Amino acid sequence: MKVKVAKWGNSVAVRLPRRAVEALGIVAGQDVDLAVRGRTVELSAPPPRSEPITIQWILAEMQRLGPDAEPKTVDWGGDRGSEIIDDDWSPA
């Protein structure tokens, strides 16, 4: 199937037809692999996940990746306005 290359910012883009997207089993926003071999471009989708994403899976991935992959903690400052909750459990 033929597709047209379009300008997208400083890059160019190719819009994938629905038939191609369905055949690859991909969705918008998903990462895919792109390989350039000579004058040929190959696009491949990773295999579908066999296990569901659960909180246990997320925690296991965090441990597998280690502390270097942990995002930095952000201090947003104290509560203001409607964020202030006046109860016995919230920090002052």
PDB file of N, CA, C and O in Angstrom:
ATOM      1  N   MET A   1       0.835  -1.173   0.000  1.00  0.00           N
ATOM      2  CA  MET A   1       0.000   0.000   0.000  1.00  0.00           C
ATOM      3  C   MET A   1       0.881   1.237   0.000  1.00  0.00           C
ATOM      4  O   MET A   1       1.954   1.243   0.603  1.00  0.00           O
ATOM      5  N   LYS A   2       0.435   2.266  -0.665  1.00  0.00           N
ATOM      6  CA  LYS A   2       1.190   3.507  -0.745  1.00  0.00           C
ATOM      7  C   LYS A   2       0.667   4.482   0.298  1.00  0.00           C
ATOM      8  O   LYS A   2      -0.538   4.592   0.527  1.00  0.00           O
ATOM      9  N   VAL A   3       1.615   5.194   0.932  1.00  0.00           N
ATOM     10  CA  VAL A   3       1.266   6.245   1.885  1.00  0.00           C
ATOM     11  C   VAL A   3       2.088   7.479   1.537  1.00  0.00           C
ATOM     12  O   VAL A   3       3.107   7.379   0.853  1.00  0.00           O
ATOM     13  N   LYS A   4       1.649   8.630   2.002  1.00  0.00           N
ATOM     14  CA  LYS A   4       2.328   9.885   1.686  1.00  0.00           C
ATOM     15  C   LYS A   4       3.123  10.355   2.893  1.00  0.00           C
ATOM     16  O   LYS A   4       2.657  10.247   4.027  1.00  0.00           O
ATOM     17  N   VAL A   5       4.314  10.872   2.654  1.00  0.00           N
ATOM     18  CA  VAL A   5       5.160  11.454   3.694  1.00  0.00           C
ATOM     19  C   VAL A   5       4.727  12.906   3.868  1.00  0.00           C
ATOM     20  O   VAL A   5       4.598  13.642   2.890  1.00  0.00           O
ATOM     21  N   ALA A   6       4.501  13.319   5.129  1.00  0.00           N
ATOM     22  CA  ALA A   6       4.050  14.681   5.423  1.00  0.00           C
ATOM     23  C   ALA A   6       5.023  15.365   6.374  1.00  0.00           C
ATOM     24  O   ALA A   6       5.715  14.696   7.141  1.00  0.00           O
ATOM     25  N   LYS A   7       5.080  16.678   6.331  1.00  0.00           N
ATOM     26  CA  LYS A   7       5.918  17.466   7.228  1.00  0.00           C
ATOM     27  C   LYS A   7       5.293  17.456   8.611  1.00  0.00           C
ATOM     28  O   LYS A   7       4.079  17.610   8.746  1.00  0.00           O
ATOM     29  N   TRP A   8       6.128  17.274   9.658  1.00  0.00           N
ATOM     30  CA  TRP A   8       5.656  17.295  11.038  1.00  0.00           C
ATOM     31  C   TRP A   8       6.733  17.978  11.865  1.00  0.00           C
ATOM     32  O   TRP A   8       7.678  17.323  12.303  1.00  0.00           O
ATOM     33  N   GLY A   9       6.608  19.301  12.090  1.00  0.00           N
ATOM     34  CA  GLY A   9       7.642  20.056  12.787  1.00  0.00           C
ATOM     35  C   GLY A   9       8.906  20.053  11.948  1.00  0.00           C
ATOM     36  O   GLY A   9       8.867  20.376  10.760  1.00  0.00           O
ATOM     37  N   ASN A  10      10.037  19.687  12.561  1.00  0.00           N
ATOM     38  CA  ASN A  10      11.300  19.588  11.832  1.00  0.00           C
ATOM     39  C   ASN A  10      11.515  18.196  11.246  1.00  0.00           C
ATOM     40  O   ASN A  10      12.568  17.916  10.674  1.00  0.00           O
ATOM     41  N   SER A  11      10.524  17.330  11.387  1.00  0.00           N
ATOM     42  CA  SER A  11      10.629  15.947  10.911  1.00  0.00           C
ATOM     43  C   SER A  11       9.613  15.712   9.812  1.00  0.00           C
ATOM     44  O   SER A  11       8.910  16.627   9.385  1.00  0.00           O
ATOM     45  N   VAL A  12       9.549  14.481   9.368  1.00  0.00           N
ATOM     46  CA  VAL A  12       8.485  14.055   8.462  1.00  0.00           C
ATOM     47  C   VAL A  12       7.797  12.856   9.097  1.00  0.00           C
ATOM     48  O   VAL A  12       8.374  12.177   9.946  1.00  0.00           O
ATOM     49  N   ALA A  13       6.574  12.603   8.687  1.00  0.00           N
ATOM     50  CA  ALA A  13       5.796  11.520   9.285  1.00  0.00           C
ATOM     51  C   ALA A  13       5.065  10.754   8.200  1.00  0.00           C
ATOM     52  O   ALA A  13       4.800  11.268   7.114  1.00  0.00           O
ATOM     53  N   VAL A  14       4.748   9.507   8.527  1.00  0.00           N
ATOM     54  CA  VAL A  14       3.946   8.661   7.652  1.00  0.00           C
ATOM     55  C   VAL A  14       2.720   8.244   8.456  1.00  0.00           C
ATOM     56  O   VAL A  14       2.843   7.714   9.560  1.00  0.00           O
ATOM     57  N   ARG A  15       1.553   8.483   7.904  1.00  0.00           N
ATOM     58  CA  ARG A  15       0.315   8.067   8.565  1.00  0.00           C
ATOM     59  C   ARG A  15       0.040   6.618   8.197  1.00  0.00           C
ATOM     60  O   ARG A  15       0.016   6.260   7.019  1.00  0.00           O
ATOM     61  N   LEU A  16      -0.168   5.784   9.218  1.00  0.00           N
ATOM     62  CA  LEU A  16      -0.411   4.361   8.960  1.00  0.00           C
ATOM     63  C   LEU A  16      -1.904   4.130   8.719  1.00  0.00           C
ATOM     64  O   LEU A  16      -2.734   4.545   9.527  1.00  0.00           O
ATOM     65  N   PRO A  17      -2.240   3.480   7.630  1.00  0.00           N
ATOM     66  CA  PRO A  17      -3.647   3.161   7.374  1.00  0.00           C
ATOM     67  C   PRO A  17      -4.196   2.188   8.430  1.00  0.00           C
ATOM     68  O   PRO A  17      -3.450   1.415   9.032  1.00  0.00           O
ATOM     69  N   ARG A  18      -5.488   2.247   8.633  1.00  0.00           N
ATOM     70  CA  ARG A  18      -6.136   1.410   9.638  1.00  0.00           C
ATOM     71  C   ARG A  18      -5.825  -0.072   9.437  1.00  0.00           C
ATOM     72  O   ARG A  18      -5.613  -0.797  10.409  1.00  0.00           O
ATOM     73  N   ARG A  19      -5.796  -0.525   8.193  1.00  0.00           N
ATOM     74  CA  ARG A  19      -5.487  -1.947   7.937  1.00  0.00           C
ATOM     75  C   ARG A  19      -4.116  -2.320   8.475  1.00  0.00           C
ATOM     76  O   ARG A  19      -3.946  -3.399   9.042  1.00  0.00           O
ATOM     77  N   ALA A  20      -3.129  -1.436   8.306  1.00  0.00           N
ATOM     78  CA  ALA A  20      -1.777  -1.718   8.803  1.00  0.00           C
ATOM     79  C   ALA A  20      -1.749  -1.725  10.329  1.00  0.00           C
ATOM     80  O   ALA A  20      -1.112  -2.582  10.942  1.00  0.00           O
ATOM     81  N   VAL A  21      -2.449  -0.759  10.940  1.00  0.00           N
ATOM     82  CA  VAL A  21      -2.495  -0.677  12.403  1.00  0.00           C
ATOM     83  C   VAL A  21      -3.147  -1.927  12.976  1.00  0.00           C
ATOM     84  O   VAL A  21      -2.652  -2.500  13.947  1.00  0.00           O
ATOM     85  N   GLU A  22      -4.247  -2.346  12.381  1.00  0.00           N
ATOM     86  CA  GLU A  22      -4.934  -3.550  12.862  1.00  0.00           C
ATOM     87  C   GLU A  22      -4.073  -4.794  12.653  1.00  0.00           C
ATOM     88  O   GLU A  22      -4.052  -5.682  13.506  1.00  0.00           O
ATOM     89  N   ALA A  23      -3.370  -4.863  11.534  1.00  0.00           N
ATOM     90  CA  ALA A  23      -2.522  -6.028  11.261  1.00  0.00           C
ATOM     91  C   ALA A  23      -1.376  -6.120  12.268  1.00  0.00           C
ATOM     92  O   ALA A  23      -0.994  -7.217  12.675  1.00  0.00           O
ATOM     93  N   LEU A  24      -0.822  -4.961  12.673  1.00  0.00           N
ATOM     94  CA  LEU A  24       0.259  -4.945  13.663  1.00  0.00           C
ATOM     95  C   LEU A  24      -0.257  -5.075  15.093  1.00  0.00           C
ATOM     96  O   LEU A  24       0.495  -5.438  15.997  1.00  0.00           O
ATOM     97  N   GLY A  25      -1.546  -4.777  15.296  1.00  0.00           N
ATOM     98  CA  GLY A  25      -2.108  -4.836  16.641  1.00  0.00           C
ATOM     99  C   GLY A  25      -1.575  -3.728  17.534  1.00  0.00           C
ATOM    100  O   GLY A  25      -1.321  -3.948  18.718  1.00  0.00           O
ATOM    101  N   ILE A  26      -1.404  -2.530  16.968  1.00  0.00           N
ATOM    102  CA  ILE A  26      -0.873  -1.414  17.750  1.00  0.00           C
ATOM    103  C   ILE A  26      -1.955  -0.372  17.987  1.00  0.00           C
ATOM    104  O   ILE A  26      -2.995  -0.372  17.329  1.00  0.00           O
ATOM    105  N   VAL A  27      -1.689   0.518  18.941  1.00  0.00           N
ATOM    106  CA  VAL A  27      -2.605   1.614  19.243  1.00  0.00           C
ATOM    107  C   VAL A  27      -1.811   2.921  19.260  1.00  0.00           C
ATOM    108  O   VAL A  27      -0.586   2.911  19.380  1.00  0.00           O
ATOM    109  N   ALA A  28      -2.510   4.027  19.140  1.00  0.00           N
ATOM    110  CA  ALA A  28      -1.865   5.343  19.163  1.00  0.00           C
ATOM    111  C   ALA A  28      -1.101   5.527  20.469  1.00  0.00           C
ATOM    112  O   ALA A  28      -1.606   5.203  21.543  1.00  0.00           O
ATOM    113  N   GLY A  29       0.110   6.047  20.369  1.00  0.00           N
ATOM    114  CA  GLY A  29       0.939   6.278  21.546  1.00  0.00           C
ATOM    115  C   GLY A  29       1.842   5.117  21.910  1.00  0.00           C
ATOM    116  O   GLY A  29       2.714   5.263  22.767  1.00  0.00           O
ATOM    117  N   GLN A  30       1.656   3.980  21.287  1.00  0.00           N
ATOM    118  CA  GLN A  30       2.461   2.791  21.600  1.00  0.00           C
ATOM    119  C   GLN A  30       3.830   2.899  20.940  1.00  0.00           C
ATOM    120  O   GLN A  30       3.948   3.439  19.841  1.00  0.00           O
ATOM    121  N   ASP A  31       4.865   2.389  21.603  1.00  0.00           N
ATOM    122  CA  ASP A  31       6.203   2.327  21.019  1.00  0.00           C
ATOM    123  C   ASP A  31       6.287   1.154  20.061  1.00  0.00           C
ATOM    124  O   ASP A  31       5.799   0.061  20.351  1.00  0.00           O
ATOM    125  N   VAL A  32       6.911   1.391  18.918  1.00  0.00           N
ATOM    126  CA  VAL A  32       7.168   0.334  17.941  1.00  0.00           C
ATOM    127  C   VAL A  32       8.644   0.398  17.563  1.00  0.00           C
ATOM    128  O   VAL A  32       9.314   1.397  17.824  1.00  0.00           O
ATOM    129  N   ASP A  33       9.140  -0.656  16.957  1.00  0.00           N
ATOM    130  CA  ASP A  33      10.535  -0.699  16.521  1.00  0.00           C
ATOM    131  C   ASP A  33      10.618  -0.319  15.049  1.00  0.00           C
ATOM    132  O   ASP A  33       9.817  -0.772  14.232  1.00  0.00           O
ATOM    133  N   LEU A  34      11.599   0.522  14.723  1.00  0.00           N
ATOM    134  CA  LEU A  34      11.822   0.945  13.359  1.00  0.00           C
ATOM    135  C   LEU A  34      13.252   0.594  12.980  1.00  0.00           C
ATOM    136  O   LEU A  34      14.188   0.929  13.707  1.00  0.00           O
ATOM    137  N   ALA A  35      13.424  -0.067  11.867  1.00  0.00           N
ATOM    138  CA  ALA A  35      14.761  -0.449  11.392  1.00  0.00           C
ATOM    139  C   ALA A  35      14.907   0.008   9.947  1.00  0.00           C
ATOM    140  O   ALA A  35      13.992  -0.144   9.138  1.00  0.00           O
ATOM    141  N   VAL A  36      16.072   0.569   9.636  1.00  0.00           N
ATOM    142  CA  VAL A  36      16.380   0.979   8.265  1.00  0.00           C
ATOM    143  C   VAL A  36      17.410   0.009   7.714  1.00  0.00           C
ATOM    144  O   VAL A  36      18.495  -0.139   8.276  1.00  0.00           O
ATOM    145  N   ARG A  37      17.071  -0.649   6.620  1.00  0.00           N
ATOM    146  CA  ARG A  37      17.963  -1.605   5.978  1.00  0.00           C
ATOM    147  C   ARG A  37      18.111  -1.187   4.518  1.00  0.00           C
ATOM    148  O   ARG A  37      17.266  -1.483   3.673  1.00  0.00           O
ATOM    149  N   GLY A  38      19.216  -0.486   4.251  1.00  0.00           N
ATOM    150  CA  GLY A  38      19.406   0.050   2.902  1.00  0.00           C
ATOM    151  C   GLY A  38      18.360   1.118   2.639  1.00  0.00           C
ATOM    152  O   GLY A  38      18.289   2.115   3.358  1.00  0.00           O
ATOM    153  N   ARG A  39      17.542   0.910   1.604  1.00  0.00           N
ATOM    154  CA  ARG A  39      16.470   1.849   1.283  1.00  0.00           C
ATOM    155  C   ARG A  39      15.108   1.324   1.724  1.00  0.00           C
ATOM    156  O   ARG A  39      14.073   1.768   1.227  1.00  0.00           O
ATOM    157  N   THR A  40      15.114   0.379   2.657  1.00  0.00           N
ATOM    158  CA  THR A  40      13.873  -0.207   3.173  1.00  0.00           C
ATOM    159  C   THR A  40      13.705   0.153   4.643  1.00  0.00           C
ATOM    160  O   THR A  40      14.662   0.098   5.415  1.00  0.00           O
ATOM    161  N   VAL A  41      12.499   0.516   5.023  1.00  0.00           N
ATOM    162  CA  VAL A  41      12.169   0.793   6.420  1.00  0.00           C
ATOM    163  C   VAL A  41      11.247  -0.313   6.901  1.00  0.00           C
ATOM    164  O   VAL A  41      10.234  -0.612   6.268  1.00  0.00           O
ATOM    165  N   GLU A  42      11.608  -0.921   8.033  1.00  0.00           N
ATOM    166  CA  GLU A  42      10.775  -1.980   8.623  1.00  0.00           C
ATOM    167  C   GLU A  42      10.201  -1.471   9.933  1.00  0.00           C
ATOM    168  O   GLU A  42      10.930  -0.948  10.775  1.00  0.00           O
ATOM    169  N   LEU A  43       8.907  -1.623  10.102  1.00  0.00           N
ATOM    170  CA  LEU A  43       8.214  -1.232  11.321  1.00  0.00           C
ATOM    171  C   LEU A  43       7.651  -2.493  11.947  1.00  0.00           C
ATOM    172  O   LEU A  43       6.922  -3.240  11.295  1.00  0.00           O
ATOM    173  N   SER A  44       7.981  -2.736  13.200  1.00  0.00           N
ATOM    174  CA  SER A  44       7.473  -3.939  13.856  1.00  0.00           C
ATOM    175  C   SER A  44       6.963  -3.599  15.250  1.00  0.00           C
ATOM    176  O   SER A  44       7.504  -2.736  15.942  1.00  0.00           O
ATOM    177  N   ALA A  45       5.923  -4.293  15.631  1.00  0.00           N
ATOM    178  CA  ALA A  45       5.317  -4.095  16.939  1.00  0.00           C
ATOM    179  C   ALA A  45       5.831  -5.161  17.891  1.00  0.00           C
ATOM    180  O   ALA A  45       6.052  -6.302  17.485  1.00  0.00           O
ATOM    181  N   PRO A  46       6.023  -4.799  19.157  1.00  0.00           N
ATOM    182  CA  PRO A  46       6.432  -5.816  20.121  1.00  0.00           C
ATOM    183  C   PRO A  46       5.306  -6.833  20.306  1.00  0.00           C
ATOM    184  O   PRO A  46       4.141  -6.521  20.058  1.00  0.00           O
ATOM    185  N   PRO A  47       5.648  -8.037  20.736  1.00  0.00           N
ATOM    186  CA  PRO A  47       4.586  -9.026  20.949  1.00  0.00           C
ATOM    187  C   PRO A  47       3.643  -8.562  22.053  1.00  0.00           C
ATOM    188  O   PRO A  47       4.061  -7.841  22.959  1.00  0.00           O
ATOM    189  N   PRO A  48       2.380  -8.966  21.987  1.00  0.00           N
ATOM    190  CA  PRO A  48       1.436  -8.557  23.033  1.00  0.00           C
ATOM    191  C   PRO A  48       1.853  -9.105  24.389  1.00  0.00           C
ATOM    192  O   PRO A  48       2.417 -10.195  24.486  1.00  0.00           O
ATOM    193  N   ARG A  49       1.569  -8.335  25.434  1.00  0.00           N
ATOM    194  CA  ARG A  49       1.913  -8.754  26.791  1.00  0.00           C
ATOM    195  C   ARG A  49       1.113  -9.990  27.172  1.00  0.00           C
ATOM    196  O   ARG A  49      -0.088 -10.068  26.913  1.00  0.00           O
ATOM    197  N   SER A  50       1.778 -10.943  27.780  1.00  0.00           N
ATOM    198  CA  SER A  50       1.086 -12.159  28.197  1.00  0.00           C
ATOM    199  C   SER A  50       0.519 -12.019  29.608  1.00  0.00           C
ATOM    200  O   SER A  50      -0.418 -12.726  29.979  1.00  0.00           O
ATOM    201  N   GLU A  51       1.089 -11.107  30.392  1.00  0.00           N
ATOM    202  CA  GLU A  51       0.575 -10.923  31.748  1.00  0.00           C
ATOM    203  C   GLU A  51      -0.022  -9.526  31.886  1.00  0.00           C
ATOM    204  O   GLU A  51       0.494  -8.577  31.296  1.00  0.00           O
ATOM    205  N   PRO A  52      -1.099  -9.386  32.653  1.00  0.00           N
ATOM    206  CA  PRO A  52      -1.711  -8.062  32.816  1.00  0.00           C
ATOM    207  C   PRO A  52      -0.833  -7.162  33.682  1.00  0.00           C
ATOM    208  O   PRO A  52      -0.040  -7.639  34.494  1.00  0.00           O
ATOM    209  N   ILE A  53      -0.987  -5.873  33.497  1.00  0.00           N
ATOM    210  CA  ILE A  53      -0.260  -4.915  34.331  1.00  0.00           C
ATOM    211  C   ILE A  53      -1.028  -4.763  35.644  1.00  0.00           C
ATOM    212  O   ILE A  53      -2.154  -4.267  35.669  1.00  0.00           O
ATOM    213  N   THR A  54      -0.405  -5.192  36.714  1.00  0.00           N
ATOM    214  CA  THR A  54      -0.995  -5.106  38.048  1.00  0.00           C
ATOM    215  C   THR A  54      -0.054  -4.316  38.940  1.00  0.00           C
ATOM    216  O   THR A  54       1.075  -4.024  38.545  1.00  0.00           O
ATOM    217  N   ILE A  55      -0.499  -3.971  40.128  1.00  0.00           N
ATOM    218  CA  ILE A  55       0.367  -3.259  41.069  1.00  0.00           C
ATOM    219  C   ILE A  55       1.574  -4.124  41.431  1.00  0.00           C
ATOM    220  O   ILE A  55       2.664  -3.597  41.652  1.00  0.00           O
ATOM    221  N   GLN A  56       1.395  -5.425  41.494  1.00  0.00           N
ATOM    222  CA  GLN A  56       2.514  -6.329  41.778  1.00  0.00           C
ATOM    223  C   GLN A  56       3.545  -6.277  40.648  1.00  0.00           C
ATOM    224  O   GLN A  56       4.749  -6.276  40.903  1.00  0.00           O
ATOM    225  N   TRP A  57       3.068  -6.233  39.398  1.00  0.00           N
ATOM    226  CA  TRP A  57       3.976  -6.154  38.264  1.00  0.00           C
ATOM    227  C   TRP A  57       4.744  -4.832  38.285  1.00  0.00           C
ATOM    228  O   TRP A  57       5.948  -4.808  38.033  1.00  0.00           O
ATOM    229  N   ILE A  58       4.050  -3.738  38.586  1.00  0.00           N
ATOM    230  CA  ILE A  58       4.690  -2.423  38.643  1.00  0.00           C
ATOM    231  C   ILE A  58       5.774  -2.406  39.717  1.00  0.00           C
ATOM    232  O   ILE A  58       6.875  -1.909  39.480  1.00  0.00           O
ATOM    233  N   LEU A  59       5.469  -2.944  40.893  1.00  0.00           N
ATOM    234  CA  LEU A  59       6.463  -2.983  41.972  1.00  0.00           C
ATOM    235  C   LEU A  59       7.655  -3.861  41.593  1.00  0.00           C
ATOM    236  O   LEU A  59       8.797  -3.516  41.897  1.00  0.00           O
ATOM    237  N   ALA A  60       7.402  -4.982  40.939  1.00  0.00           N
ATOM    238  CA  ALA A  60       8.494  -5.859  40.508  1.00  0.00           C
ATOM    239  C   ALA A  60       9.377  -5.146  39.480  1.00  0.00           C
ATOM    240  O   ALA A  60      10.600  -5.286  39.514  1.00  0.00           O
ATOM    241  N   GLU A  61       8.767  -4.383  38.566  1.00  0.00           N
ATOM    242  CA  GLU A  61       9.539  -3.629  37.583  1.00  0.00           C
ATOM    243  C   GLU A  61      10.383  -2.556  38.263  1.00  0.00           C
ATOM    244  O   GLU A  61      11.526  -2.324  37.870  1.00  0.00           O
ATOM    245  N   MET A  62       9.826  -1.903  39.278  1.00  0.00           N
ATOM    246  CA  MET A  62      10.587  -0.886  40.011  1.00  0.00           C
ATOM    247  C   MET A  62      11.812  -1.510  40.668  1.00  0.00           C
ATOM    248  O   MET A  62      12.898  -0.931  40.637  1.00  0.00           O
ATOM    249  N   GLN A  63      11.642  -2.679  41.259  1.00  0.00           N
ATOM    250  CA  GLN A  63      12.773  -3.365  41.888  1.00  0.00           C
ATOM    251  C   GLN A  63      13.771  -3.833  40.834  1.00  0.00           C
ATOM    252  O   GLN A  63      14.980  -3.755  41.053  1.00  0.00           O
ATOM    253  N   ARG A  64      13.280  -4.319  39.691  1.00  0.00           N
ATOM    254  CA  ARG A  64      14.160  -4.797  38.637  1.00  0.00           C
ATOM    255  C   ARG A  64      15.016  -3.667  38.076  1.00  0.00           C
ATOM    256  O   ARG A  64      16.205  -3.855  37.819  1.00  0.00           O
ATOM    257  N   LEU A  65      14.417  -2.495  37.887  1.00  0.00           N
ATOM    258  CA  LEU A  65      15.135  -1.366  37.313  1.00  0.00           C
ATOM    259  C   LEU A  65      16.110  -0.725  38.298  1.00  0.00           C
ATOM    260  O   LEU A  65      17.110  -0.134  37.889  1.00  0.00           O
ATOM    261  N   GLY A  66      15.821  -0.842  39.590  1.00  0.00           N
ATOM    262  CA  GLY A  66      16.741  -0.322  40.597  1.00  0.00           C
ATOM    263  C   GLY A  66      16.562   1.160  40.871  1.00  0.00           C
ATOM    264  O   GLY A  66      15.780   1.840  40.208  1.00  0.00           O
ATOM    265  N   PRO A  67      17.307   1.654  41.870  1.00  0.00           N
ATOM    266  CA  PRO A  67      17.126   3.039  42.318  1.00  0.00           C
ATOM    267  C   PRO A  67      17.543   4.087  41.286  1.00  0.00           C
ATOM    268  O   PRO A  67      17.090   5.228  41.362  1.00  0.00           O
ATOM    269  N   ASP A  68      18.394   3.728  40.326  1.00  0.00           N
ATOM    270  CA  ASP A  68      18.797   4.714  39.312  1.00  0.00           C
ATOM    271  C   ASP A  68      17.634   5.133  38.414  1.00  0.00           C
ATOM    272  O   ASP A  68      17.655   6.226  37.848  1.00  0.00           O
ATOM    273  N   ALA A  69      16.628   4.283  38.281  1.00  0.00           N
ATOM    274  CA  ALA A  69      15.487   4.580  37.429  1.00  0.00           C
ATOM    275  C   ALA A  69      14.361   5.267  38.199  1.00  0.00           C
ATOM    276  O   ALA A  69      13.334   5.608  37.611  1.00  0.00           O
ATOM    277  N   GLU A  70      14.536   5.471  39.489  1.00  0.00           N
ATOM    278  CA  GLU A  70      13.494   6.075  40.323  1.00  0.00           C
ATOM    279  C   GLU A  70      13.403   7.570  40.044  1.00  0.00           C
ATOM    280  O   GLU A  70      14.425   8.256  40.026  1.00  0.00           O
ATOM    281  N   PRO A  71      12.198   8.083  39.827  1.00  0.00           N
ATOM    282  CA  PRO A  71      12.073   9.520  39.566  1.00  0.00           C
ATOM    283  C   PRO A  71      12.409  10.333  40.812  1.00  0.00           C
ATOM    284  O   PRO A  71      12.251   9.861  41.938  1.00  0.00           O
ATOM    285  N   LYS A  72      12.868  11.543  40.597  1.00  0.00           N
ATOM    286  CA  LYS A  72      13.210  12.434  41.704  1.00  0.00           C
ATOM    287  C   LYS A  72      11.941  12.864  42.430  1.00  0.00           C
ATOM    288  O   LYS A  72      10.892  13.038  41.810  1.00  0.00           O
ATOM    289  N   THR A  73      12.040  13.034  43.740  1.00  0.00           N
ATOM    290  CA  THR A  73      10.921  13.515  44.532  1.00  0.00           C
ATOM    291  C   THR A  73      10.810  15.021  44.360  1.00  0.00           C
ATOM    292  O   THR A  73      11.816  15.730  44.396  1.00  0.00           O
ATOM    293  N   VAL A  74       9.600  15.506  44.175  1.00  0.00           N
ATOM    294  CA  VAL A  74       9.368  16.933  43.979  1.00  0.00           C
ATOM    295  C   VAL A  74       8.691  17.489  45.216  1.00  0.00           C
ATOM    296  O   VAL A  74       7.680  16.951  45.668  1.00  0.00           O
ATOM    297  N   ASP A  75       9.238  18.557  45.763  1.00  0.00           N
ATOM    298  CA  ASP A  75       8.618  19.234  46.904  1.00  0.00           C
ATOM    299  C   ASP A  75       7.759  20.366  46.351  1.00  0.00           C
ATOM    300  O   ASP A  75       8.282  21.372  45.872  1.00  0.00           O
ATOM    301  N   TRP A  76       6.464  20.202  46.418  1.00  0.00           N
ATOM    302  CA  TRP A  76       5.543  21.197  45.873  1.00  0.00           C
ATOM    303  C   TRP A  76       5.240  22.296  46.886  1.00  0.00           C
ATOM    304  O   TRP A  76       4.486  23.221  46.584  1.00  0.00           O
ATOM    305  N   GLY A  77       5.827  22.205  48.100  1.00  0.00           N
ATOM    306  CA  GLY A  77       5.565  23.216  49.117  1.00  0.00           C
ATOM    307  C   GLY A  77       4.337  22.867  49.929  1.00  0.00           C
ATOM    308  O   GLY A  77       3.720  21.819  49.739  1.00  0.00           O
ATOM    309  N   GLY A  78       3.998  23.753  50.826  1.00  0.00           N
ATOM    310  CA  GLY A  78       2.855  23.514  51.709  1.00  0.00           C
ATOM    311  C   GLY A  78       1.524  23.659  50.996  1.00  0.00           C
ATOM    312  O   GLY A  78       1.443  24.200  49.894  1.00  0.00           O
ATOM    313  N   ASP A  79       0.485  23.164  51.648  1.00  0.00           N
ATOM    314  CA  ASP A  79      -0.865  23.268  51.101  1.00  0.00           C
ATOM    315  C   ASP A  79      -1.305  24.727  51.111  1.00  0.00           C
ATOM    316  O   ASP A  79      -0.912  25.502  51.983  1.00  0.00           O
ATOM    317  N   ARG A  80      -2.130  25.090  50.122  1.00  0.00           N
ATOM    318  CA  ARG A  80      -2.648  26.443  50.021  1.00  0.00           C
ATOM    319  C   ARG A  80      -4.125  26.398  49.678  1.00  0.00           C
ATOM    320  O   ARG A  80      -4.585  25.482  48.997  1.00  0.00           O
ATOM    321  N   GLY A  81      -4.855  27.375  50.144  1.00  0.00           N
ATOM    322  CA  GLY A  81      -6.262  27.523  49.767  1.00  0.00           C
ATOM    323  C   GLY A  81      -7.083  26.281  50.031  1.00  0.00           C
ATOM    324  O   GLY A  81      -7.097  25.755  51.144  1.00  0.00           O
ATOM    325  N   SER A  82      -7.785  25.806  48.976  1.00  0.00           N
ATOM    326  CA  SER A  82      -8.690  24.666  49.138  1.00  0.00           C
ATOM    327  C   SER A  82      -7.946  23.350  49.346  1.00  0.00           C
ATOM    328  O   SER A  82      -8.575  22.324  49.606  1.00  0.00           O
ATOM    329  N   GLU A  83      -6.600  23.365  49.234  1.00  0.00           N
ATOM    330  CA  GLU A  83      -5.827  22.156  49.510  1.00  0.00           C
ATOM    331  C   GLU A  83      -5.724  21.890  51.011  1.00  0.00           C
ATOM    332  O   GLU A  83      -5.446  20.763  51.422  1.00  0.00           O
ATOM    333  N   ILE A  84      -5.943  22.909  51.823  1.00  0.00           N
ATOM    334  CA  ILE A  84      -5.777  22.777  53.269  1.00  0.00           C
ATOM    335  C   ILE A  84      -6.940  21.969  53.833  1.00  0.00           C
ATOM    336  O   ILE A  84      -8.108  22.311  53.645  1.00  0.00           O
ATOM    337  N   ILE A  85      -6.595  20.901  54.521  1.00  0.00           N
ATOM    338  CA  ILE A  85      -7.578  20.049  55.165  1.00  0.00           C
ATOM    339  C   ILE A  85      -7.345  20.156  56.663  1.00  0.00           C
ATOM    340  O   ILE A  85      -6.257  19.845  57.149  1.00  0.00           O
ATOM    341  N   ASP A  86      -8.336  20.583  57.377  1.00  0.00           N
ATOM    342  CA  ASP A  86      -8.199  20.765  58.817  1.00  0.00           C
ATOM    343  C   ASP A  86      -8.742  19.523  59.533  1.00  0.00           C
ATOM    344  O   ASP A  86      -9.919  19.466  59.891  1.00  0.00           O
ATOM    345  N   ASP A  87      -7.869  18.535  59.735  1.00  0.00           N
ATOM    346  CA  ASP A  87      -8.261  17.343  60.471  1.00  0.00           C
ATOM    347  C   ASP A  87      -7.077  16.867  61.301  1.00  0.00           C
ATOM    348  O   ASP A  87      -6.008  17.477  61.276  1.00  0.00           O
ATOM    349  N   ASP A  88      -7.267  15.783  62.031  1.00  0.00           N
ATOM    350  CA  ASP A  88      -6.229  15.299  62.943  1.00  0.00           C
ATOM    351  C   ASP A  88      -5.127  14.526  62.216  1.00  0.00           C
ATOM    352  O   ASP A  88      -4.089  14.257  62.820  1.00  0.00           O
ATOM    353  N   TRP A  89      -5.308  14.162  60.954  1.00  0.00           N
ATOM    354  CA  TRP A  89      -4.334  13.300  60.266  1.00  0.00           C
ATOM    355  C   TRP A  89      -3.433  14.069  59.298  1.00  0.00           C
ATOM    356  O   TRP A  89      -2.333  13.606  58.999  1.00  0.00           O
ATOM    357  N   SER A  90      -3.864  15.214  58.809  1.00  0.00           N
ATOM    358  CA  SER A  90      -3.077  15.942  57.817  1.00  0.00           C
ATOM    359  C   SER A  90      -1.962  16.728  58.487  1.00  0.00           C
ATOM    360  O   SER A  90      -2.150  17.264  59.579  1.00  0.00           O
ATOM    361  N   PRO A  91      -0.786  16.803  57.834  1.00  0.00           N
ATOM    362  CA  PRO A  91       0.301  17.596  58.425  1.00  0.00           C
ATOM    363  C   PRO A  91      -0.075  19.080  58.444  1.00  0.00           C
ATOM    364  O   PRO A  91      -0.806  19.570  57.583  1.00  0.00           O
ATOM    365  N   ALA A  92       0.438  19.759  59.429  1.00  0.00           N
ATOM    366  CA  ALA A  92       0.111  21.187  59.587  1.00  0.00           C
ATOM    367  C   ALA A  92       0.883  22.026  58.617  1.00  0.00           C
ATOM    368  O   ALA A  92       0.736  23.249  58.605  1.00  0.00           O
TER     369      ALA A  92
END
